[in-house]
Structures are given as structure tokens and as C-alpha cells.
Amino acid sequence: MLISFFIGLILFFGSQFIVELYTNIKDVQEETVLVLKYVAFFHQSDSLQGIASGILRGLGKTRHASVSGIISYWVIS
């Protein structure tokens, strides 16, 4: 989670720099910066879900991990 937190900080505060590496079109840059700032927050919860799923599989509770994956990726997403 600590690594995920730092990646989120980089995405949030460095989004303009990252976008400028890929395009010079101002409209595209503005929209992409907004999306990257959203991704910075979503990245935290997505990492936590992956960690929790791995813990459940390690405990042998594969049914719980499968159901939570189906709900989070197929229903919510």
C-alpha cells in the first residue's frame, strides 16, 4: 500500500509532466490531466482490492476472492 500511495502522489502531482511527454494538443492535455488525477485516487482502492484478494486466496478462501472479484469488476466497473 505504501508503494501504491507514492505512485498515486506521482500521478496526482506529476500528471501535467506525464501528459506533456505524450502529446502537445492542449485540449487533450487538459482532459488527460483530469483523468490521471482521478486514477491517482482509484489506484489506492484497486491496490487494496488486489492485496485483499491475495490474502483471501492465501487463506484458502477462494470462493470469497472470486465473488468479490466478480462484484467489483463485473458489477461495479
MODELLER restraints for C-alpha pairs under 7 A, 6 or more apart:
rsr = mdl.restraints
at = mdl.atoms
rsr.add(forms.Gaussian(group=physical.xy_distance, feature=features.Distance(at['CA:1:A'], at['CA:47:A']), mean=6.85, stdev=0.5))
rsr.add(forms.Gaussian(group=physical.xy_distance, feature=features.Distance(at['CA:1:A'], at['CA:48:A']), mean=6.87, stdev=0.5))
rsr.add(forms.Gaussian(group=physical.xy_distance, feature=features.Distance(at['CA:4:A'], at['CA:43:A']), mean=6.94, stdev=0.5))
rsr.add(forms.Gaussian(group=physical.xy_distance, feature=features.Distance(at['CA:4:A'], at['CA:44:A']), mean=6.00, stdev=0.5))
rsr.add(forms.Gaussian(group=physical.xy_distance, feature=features.Distance(at['CA:4:A'], at['CA:47:A']), mean=6.68, stdev=0.5))
rsr.add(forms.Gaussian(group=physical.xy_distance, feature=features.Distance(at['CA:5:A'], at['CA:44:A']), mean=6.47, stdev=0.5))
rsr.add(forms.Gaussian(group=physical.xy_distance, feature=features.Distance(at['CA:8:A'], at['CA:40:A']), mean=4.29, stdev=0.5))
rsr.add(forms.Gaussian(group=physical.xy_distance, feature=features.Distance(at['CA:8:A'], at['CA:41:A']), mean=6.53, stdev=0.5))
rsr.add(forms.Gaussian(group=physical.xy_distance, feature=features.Distance(at['CA:8:A'], at['CA:43:A']), mean=6.55, stdev=0.5))
rsr.add(forms.Gaussian(group=physical.xy_distance, feature=features.Distance(at['CA:9:A'], at['CA:40:A']), mean=6.91, stdev=0.5))
rsr.add(forms.Gaussian(group=physical.xy_distance, feature=features.Distance(at['CA:11:A'], at['CA:36:A']), mean=6.24, stdev=0.5))
rsr.add(forms.Gaussian(group=physical.xy_distance, feature=features.Distance(at['CA:11:A'], at['CA:37:A']), mean=6.55, stdev=0.5))
rsr.add(forms.Gaussian(group=physical.xy_distance, feature=features.Distance(at['CA:11:A'], at['CA:40:A']), mean=5.47, stdev=0.5))
rsr.add(forms.Gaussian(group=physical.xy_distance, feature=features.Distance(at['CA:12:A'], at['CA:36:A']), mean=6.67, stdev=0.5))
rsr.add(forms.Gaussian(group=physical.xy_distance, feature=features.Distance(at['CA:12:A'], at['CA:37:A']), mean=4.83, stdev=0.5))
rsr.add(forms.Gaussian(group=physical.xy_distance, feature=features.Distance(at['CA:12:A'], at['CA:40:A']), mean=5.57, stdev=0.5))
rsr.add(forms.Gaussian(group=physical.xy_distance, feature=features.Distance(at['CA:15:A'], at['CA:33:A']), mean=5.47, stdev=0.5))
rsr.add(forms.Gaussian(group=physical.xy_distance, feature=features.Distance(at['CA:15:A'], at['CA:36:A']), mean=6.14, stdev=0.5))
rsr.add(forms.Gaussian(group=physical.xy_distance, feature=features.Distance(at['CA:16:A'], at['CA:33:A']), mean=5.92, stdev=0.5))
rsr.add(forms.Gaussian(group=physical.xy_distance, feature=features.Distance(at['CA:19:A'], at['CA:29:A']), mean=5.95, stdev=0.5))
rsr.add(forms.Gaussian(group=physical.xy_distance, feature=features.Distance(at['CA:19:A'], at['CA:32:A']), mean=6.89, stdev=0.5))
rsr.add(forms.Gaussian(group=physical.xy_distance, feature=features.Distance(at['CA:19:A'], at['CA:33:A']), mean=6.83, stdev=0.5))
rsr.add(forms.Gaussian(group=physical.xy_distance, feature=features.Distance(at['CA:23:A'], at['CA:29:A']), mean=6.96, stdev=0.5))
rsr.add(forms.Gaussian(group=physical.xy_distance, feature=features.Distance(at['CA:53:A'], at['CA:65:A']), mean=5.16, stdev=0.5))
rsr.add(forms.Gaussian(group=physical.xy_distance, feature=features.Distance(at['CA:56:A'], at['CA:62:A']), mean=6.44, stdev=0.5))
rsr.add(forms.Gaussian(group=physical.xy_distance, feature=features.Distance(at['CA:56:A'], at['CA:65:A']), mean=5.93, stdev=0.5))
rsr.add(forms.Gaussian(group=physical.xy_distance, feature=features.Distance(at['CA:57:A'], at['CA:65:A']), mean=6.51, stdev=0.5))
